[in-house]
Amino acid sequence: MVGLTLNRCALALVVAATLANAVDPSPEIRKKWDDKCKAKSGQLYYMLFDTNGQPTGICNAPGYKGCYWGPYIDPKTGAEGCCEKGNGIFSTDPVATREGGCCLDPLKYKYDTSAQKGGCCPEKTHLTWDLTYQPTTQLGLCCPPELVTSTDRATGKNHCCPPGLTHSSHLASGQGECCEPGKSFSFDDAAQKGDCCEAGKQFKVDPVTGKGGCCGADVPYKCDCSCVAPRPIEPEPVPEPSPEPSPEPVPEPSPEPSPEPNPEPIPEPPIDPPTTCPGVGGRHITVGGVEYEVQCTHGINERFEEVLDDPTTNGIGECMAKCSANPKCQGANLYDNGKEGGCVMMVDWEYPATGLIGPGQDLLSFVPVKKR
């Protein structure tokens, strides 16, 4: 019995020594990883660290009974309800006040009475559907008050347009505009300009003047679509100069050394602005042969592959380049717009991203439109 007691004491000392030697992460590191868990799983989640102070990749939440975000009473049914963890706070549409739902702050519930559907949108926007387009995967879009949702017939993607106009895209360039009825968007690849044109016409640009317009397929744009070349200008006659005496011969200068060759031009960045949210949201960007779609409201809800925690990262362009170079990468969450916090690449493909971005999270995500 004495030997058993000693063994237990020795085991307790070993456990105590292990706990005494455990390394706690700094408050900044703990907050960074806790924020990642909140963005991925919900506002009550936090990261578990090992005894060396390193993140385990496991997000945990404290046990809790009842409502995580407070109870509410449904204004339409009068029934009591509770927003589940990660679903946000209950709010109602400012016009259709009997329609409501749970949204993460600062998003609020908005309802389209014509489509009889609702969802979460930022302030000063409303949620609308294009009722003239009815595929089974149709989604609504949050637009400013003076605009409505228009679904592009070529791509199936939603855009905000003035009422009565339909969004039209040029598939090869990815450019598009809201066009009047009977018109579609046409793009001049050489000039990188486009406009909405009537059926049977194409947008063309005069390479000399830089002006353009909608012309027939076999008519180039010059002064307008009716002429094939600008009117020639007759040069004024120049009088011949009177002969002058021959100048004294001038000795030839000694040859000068050849100038240094011009340095190699600095390549332009692979992505044109904007590269930050909200302007970059919904863009399709191809880097390293992989086409990505950028999201500002959702993060990838999958496990971590590796963390490129480099505060000197060059933002979304470098993060996409690293993902394209890694054959396992199926998208990434980019924290702090690439300035700090790192580029978290994922090995499981999830398109589109479904993880809601929490309030105050400086985060965007991008996913290959096709699984790699």
Phi, psi and omega in degrees: 000326179294316179298320179296320179296319179295319180298319179295320178296319180296320179296320179296320178296320179297315179297317180296319180294322178297316179294324179293329182271358181296143182256125177269137176291158178292158179302325179294316179295316181298318180296319182300314183284327175298321178297324178297318179294321179296318179293329184274319191239335183145163188291341181268359184273150179218162183273139172269133179249149177275182184291345177268005180079016181258143179293138181273346185084004181256123178262132185234160176222146180292149176296137185205137178247141181103205182273130175288326186241013178097145180284165175211167175243123181295120183293342181270320184256341185077002181279146176284143180218177182211128175287122179292164182300135179084354182266346174101209186241142183288135175213164181239158178294137182295338179259303177274078191291348178270357179254128182207172179187176182269129179222147175286129177299135013265013180289149179232155181285131177233149186226132176263107184293331179290316180275347184055046177222157180217173179181189186259132182221159173293165175299156178062025172227167174225155183264123182226157175240149173272100185285353176273358182233119190229051170284163183292339182264014185297136177238155175276177181216142177275117184237157172301161187302327184274359182241162177227167181284134173231125180267123180292124183292334182279324185251341184076011181262151182269145176218157177267123182226159171298150180303138179093347179257154180237133180287136180228140184238151169261109191298320185296320183265341184079005180272157179193168179210167173276120187247155175288162179303139180086358179241156176222159185282131178237145188227133175267107184298320183294319181269348183056044176225154180206171178195168177278129183233156176292164179300136179087358179242158181231148177279126182228149183237136175285118183295341181277309184269339183079002178271154182213172178187178182270119184235166172295162186299329184255014181243119175282153179272121175240250176289327168199186185283355183267343181244148184262352179202147177293152180297130182291148179255122180285126180288145177287143180293140181253123180294144179287136181288149176290147182295142179244155177298149180295134179286159175297143179297138179253128180300141179291135179290152178295144182298137177267152179298145180300139179295152178298139178299147178297141178295157179300135179296144178286124181297144177289152178299148186293345185234127175281154177295156002280153178240008180231161179285150001274354187297329184275350184299133179083356181288149171255121184232131179254122178227128179062032179081004181246127179269124181247153169245132184263138179236139177253346184251348182226144174249164180285127186259063183225181182277159182282139172266305175202161182244121176264078187272080184233106182296349178264012180299148184270024172085208191295326180297313180292321180298317178295321179297319179294321179294316181296327181282345181257109184297343178277341189288126178245027181128174184205151167261129182246117184266147177057032180054031177082359183276325175202156179101330169102176185243110185260109183270147184244148180259348180255132184279129178220102182231122356281170179295143184243349181286125180285137178277126184289164180297138178080001181275120178274084192216140167224166181223158173217142186225138173299135179291342174233139182296134181278000000 
